[in-house]
Amino acid sequence: MKQDETMETSGTPAHPQPSVNAIGELGAGKGRPVKPIPWSKLDHPAIWLAYLPLFFIPWFIERPSLTQMIAATAGLVLFLALYFAAFKATGRRLTMLAVATLLISFALAFTGSNWTVITIYAAAMVGNLRPPRHAAILVGSFAVATCVLAFVTRQPVIFWVFGVFLAIMVGAANISRAALEDKNQALAESRDEVRQLAAAAERERIGRDLHDLLGRTLTLIAIKADLAAKLSDRDSDEARKEMREIAAAARQGLADVRSAVNGMTGATLSRELATSQAALSVAGIRCKIEGDADRIDPGSSAVLAMALREAITNVIRHSGASLCEIILKQQPGGLEMTVSDNGHGEAVRAGGGISGLRSRLGAAGGDLAVRGTSEGTRLVARLPQGAAA
């Protein structure tokens, strides 16, 4: 038996009925520490010692000798010591304690007692060893060894046959219970992993949304602030107008951030097209739009709106373009949005924005293609019909 194999320990029921709980709830999965059960709990392993008096049943039929009584008492004391030591034992140590318990039951076979009661405790001890095949081998070995001893020493059939049967049943029940506990543990770990992945996905979503939202908003605020500063000396009314627009953009940005954190960006492609056109105009970039955004379903509209926001932010920041074209097409396989400019080909740079955009489109079943040349930059976002944001 491997050192890292562990087992839950507890008492065992004797002849009347086997119990799945013959091994206490000590959580001895492979590699897991054994957790002791408080004595005050009803399922403490010591409760199964209630079956131990069945050991003395044959003595009411045939009175034992003084030597047998002394030997039985010594054997039971040693058994109890091993039994309580097994409460916190795992792996090889627990296997050794179970084997020692089995040997004690063999020694007690000569005391005229119901000695197979101790055999059942030994089988129950190994019932929760991992992997289950090792536990099954030991339970079977215990049963075979008990039968051999009974035949060789001509023990009364009425006392050992039923005991061997119960030893097998109790061992098998505990093997089955151990397998169920392992599955429950694996399920619990899977649920924890799902929760962690969901939390990580939510953090990534918020990060992408904030990047997309704040990038465009802060770029617009910066451009308008520069314009207001230039106008402050020669046209105070126009400068005040720009400052009011800056305040409005900041308030809208704050509302967008709150919506993103709450998971409800409410983004639509129609709204984003209008906002992008205004932002490009402020930056001195002409904008041409082809296609009908209102005919796009809400899920795809929200995804493409975020893609458009990132693309327009990069055009304003990095392209140096004078013209930006946005084309929407309904293709046989889905939707296609193309954003192109006539700048110097650096409107889209590798980084968090593009990576987040690829992730967002990929999660919705789409893809992203980007190409930059000396004649400008071309970004193509594709989505299947009915994509979800």
KOLTI-627404 format. One record per residue (C-alpha): x, y, z. Coordinates in steps of 0.05 Angstrom, whole numbers, padded with zeros to 5 digits, always signed. Layout:
REM residues N
XYZ
...
REM end
This chain:
REM residues 389
+00000+00000+00000
+00028+00068-00019
+00046+00117+00036
+00001+00172+00009
-00062+00128+00011
-00107+00149+00067
-00169+00123+00102
-00225+00147+00147
-00226+00111+00213
-00282+00090+00258
-00315+00031+00291
-00354-00024+00258
-00421-00056+00270
-00421-00130+00287
-00467-00186+00267
-00538-00156+00268
-00528-00108+00209
-00472-00075+00170
-00471+00001+00166
-00444+00047+00113
-00422+00092+00170
-00379+00039+00202
-00320+00084+00188
-00327+00154+00218
-00332+00218+00179
-00257+00233+00182
-00247+00256+00110
-00187+00214+00091
-00184+00227+00016
-00118+00218-00017
-00072+00274+00004
-00125+00304+00051
-00113+00311+00125
-00157+00272+00173
-00204+00317+00211
-00221+00290+00280
-00295+00288+00299
-00315+00319+00366
-00335+00268+00418
-00401+00304+00426
-00424+00286+00355
-00470+00227+00346
-00430+00200+00287
-00365+00195+00326
-00329+00129+00309
-00333+00107+00381
-00408+00097+00374
-00396+00033+00335
-00366+00001+00396
-00438-00010+00416
-00434-00074+00375
-00375-00101+00414
-00418-00137+00467
-00438-00187+00412
-00368-00214+00421
-00391-00248+00485
-00454-00283+00458
-00422-00353+00454
-00403-00349+00527
-00477-00350+00545
-00482-00416+00509
-00418-00448+00534
-00382-00420+00595
-00309-00403+00579
-00251-00424+00620
-00213-00375+00664
-00155-00376+00615
-00202-00359+00557
-00233-00302+00596
-00165-00273+00613
-00140-00280+00541
-00204-00249+00513
-00199-00190+00561
-00126-00177+00543
-00143-00183+00469
-00201-00134+00474
-00159-00083+00512
-00106-00087+00457
-00161-00081+00404
-00189-00018+00437
-00120+00013+00439
-00111+00000+00364
-00182+00023+00349
-00174+00090+00383
-00104+00099+00352
-00136+00089+00284
-00181+00150+00292
-00125+00196+00267
-00086+00145+00225
-00080+00148+00150
-00047+00109+00094
+00004+00055+00113
-00003+00066+00187
-00078+00055+00184
-00067-00008+00142
-00019-00035+00195
-00069-00021+00250
-00124-00057+00211
-00079-00117+00199
-00060-00118+00273
-00134-00117+00290
-00146-00176+00244
-00090-00215+00277
-00121-00201+00345
-00187-00229+00320
-00150-00292+00299
-00119-00298+00368
-00187-00290+00400
-00214-00348+00358
-00189-00395+00412
-00227-00361+00468
-00295-00391+00450
-00322-00321+00434
-00355-00289+00373
-00286-00269+00349
-00308-00248+00278
-00337-00185+00309
-00265-00159+00312
-00255-00182+00240
-00312-00137+00218
-00279-00077+00252
-00214-00093+00215
-00250-00097+00148
-00285-00031+00161
-00219+00003+00177
-00191-00012+00108
-00256+00002+00071
-00238+00074+00057
-00168+00066+00032
-00152+00100-00034
-00150+00078-00089
-00212+00034-00080
-00180-00027-00112
-00129-00030-00055
-00186-00027-00004
-00223-00082-00041
-00161-00126-00043
-00151-00119+00032
-00224-00131+00049
-00223-00194+00005
-00158-00216+00036
-00185-00207+00106
-00247-00249+00088
-00206-00305+00057
-00156-00307+00115
-00214-00311+00164
-00246-00369+00125
-00180-00407+00123
-00170-00399+00197
-00241-00421+00212
-00234-00483+00169
-00166-00502+00197
-00187-00493+00270
-00258-00521+00258
-00293-00461+00287
-00369-00465+00296
-00399-00447+00228
-00456-00407+00259
-00407-00356+00287
-00357-00345+00231
-00397-00351+00166
-00443-00293+00183
-00384-00253+00209
-00345-00262+00144
-00407-00242+00105
-00415-00178+00146
-00341-00162+00140
-00347-00163+00064
-00412-00123+00065
-00385-00070+00113
-00320-00064+00074
-00356-00058+00007
-00404-00007+00036
-00347+00036+00061
-00310+00030-00006
-00373+00055-00041
-00382+00111+00009
-00310+00132+00001
-00319+00135-00074
-00381+00178-00065
-00344+00225-00018
-00287+00231-00068
-00337+00250-00123
-00370+00300-00077
-00302+00330-00061
-00285+00334-00135
-00352+00367-00148
-00340+00418-00093
-00271+00433-00121
-00302+00440-00191
-00353+00489-00164
-00297+00529-00131
-00259+00530-00196
-00321+00553-00234
-00331+00609-00184
-00258+00630-00191
-00263+00629-00267
-00327+00668-00265
-00295+00720-00220
-00235+00724-00265
-00280+00731-00326
-00319+00787-00292
-00255+00823-00275
-00232+00818-00347
-00300+00843-00371
-00298+00903-00325
-00226+00917-00346
-00244+00914-00420
-00306+00957-00411
-00268+01009-00370
-00212+01011-00421
-00261+01021-00478
-00304+01071-00441
-00250+01114-00410
-00203+01112-00470
-00252+01146-00516
-00281+01192-00462
-00214+01216-00437
-00189+01226-00508
-00249+01269-00523
-00240+01309-00458
-00167+01320-00474
-00181+01346-00544
-00237+01392-00521
-00194+01418-00462
-00138+01436-00511
-00189+01470-00556
-00220+01508-00498
-00151+01532-00476
-00137+01559-00546
-00205+01594-00550
-00203+01624-00480
-00166+01687-00502
-00200+01703-00568
-00271+01673-00561
-00293+01665-00489
-00364+01643-00508
-00338+01586-00551
-00289+01567-00497
-00345+01564-00446
-00385+01520-00494
-00326+01472-00500
-00318+01470-00424
-00392+01453-00416
-00383+01397-00466
-00323+01373-00427
-00366+01371-00364
-00421+01334-00401
-00371+01284-00428
-00342+01273-00359
-00411+01261-00330
-00428+01212-00386
-00362+01177-00375
-00378+01169-00301
-00446+01140-00317
-00415+01092-00367
-00365+01069-00315
-00420+01056-00265
-00458+01017-00317
-00397+00976-00335
-00383+00958-00263
-00456+00937-00254
-00451+00894-00317
-00501+00936-00357
-00464+00978-00407
-00527+00988-00448
-00483+01000-00509
-00516+01000-00578
-00483+01007-00645
-00529+01063-00667
-00512+01104-00606
-00438+01089-00612
-00438+01110-00685
-00467+01178-00667
-00418+01187-00610
-00359+01165-00653
-00379+01213-00708
-00381+01271-00658
-00313+01251-00628
-00281+01247-00697
-00309+01314-00716
-00279+01346-00653
-00212+01315-00672
-00217+01345-00742
-00228+01278-00777
-00284+01270-00828
-00328+01209-00819
-00366+01168-00871
-00416+01115-00849
-00448+01060-00892
-00499+01010-00868
-00559+01007-00822
-00542+00995-00749
-00615+00993-00728
-00626+00927-00763
-00573+00891-00721
-00597+00848-00663
-00583+00876-00592
-00530+00824-00574
-00488+00835-00636
-00500+00910-00632
-00470+00913-00562
-00408+00874-00582
-00396+00915-00645
-00407+00979-00606
-00349+00962-00560
-00306+00944-00621
-00323+01010-00655
-00307+01049-00592
-00237+01019-00587
-00224+01028-00662
-00246+01102-00662
-00205+01116-00599
-00143+01090-00634
-00158+01129-00698
-00163+01194-00659
-00101+01180-00616
-00052+01149-00665
-00072+01152-00738
-00060+01225-00759
-00117+01213-00809
-00163+01263-00841
-00217+01212-00860
-00248+01152-00825
-00297+01104-00858
-00344+01058-00821
-00379+01004-00863
-00431+00955-00837
-00449+00894-00878
-00498+00837-00869
-00459+00776-00895
-00488+00706-00906
-00449+00680-00845
-00463+00740-00800
-00443+00813-00791
-00381+00850-00813
-00359+00919-00790
-00300+00953-00824
-00265+01014-00795
-00212+01045-00841
-00173+01110-00843
-00124+01145-00889
-00071+01156-00836
-00001+01129-00829
-00020+01058-00810
-00012+01063-00735
-00085+01072-00715
-00085+01003-00683
-00028+00984-00637
-00018+00917-00603
-00037+00923-00530
-00091+00916-00479
-00145+00948-00522
-00135+00902-00582
-00125+00840-00538
-00189+00856-00500
-00226+00868-00566
-00203+00801-00593
-00225+00767-00529
-00293+00801-00531
-00305+00782-00604
-00278+00711-00594
-00324+00700-00534
-00383+00719-00579
-00360+00671-00634
-00329+00724-00679
-00259+00746-00699
-00218+00808-00712
-00171+00825-00770
-00125+00885-00769
-00079+00911-00824
-00038+00974-00823
+00001+01003-00882
+00029+01070-00903
-00038+01085-00934
-00077+01075-00870
-00106+01024-00823
-00163+00975-00835
-00198+00939-00778
-00250+00885-00794
-00294+00856-00738
-00338+00796-00755
-00394+00765-00715
-00444+00709-00726
-00518+00726-00726
-00548+00730-00656
-00481+00738-00619
-00487+00754-00545
-00449+00811-00512
REM end
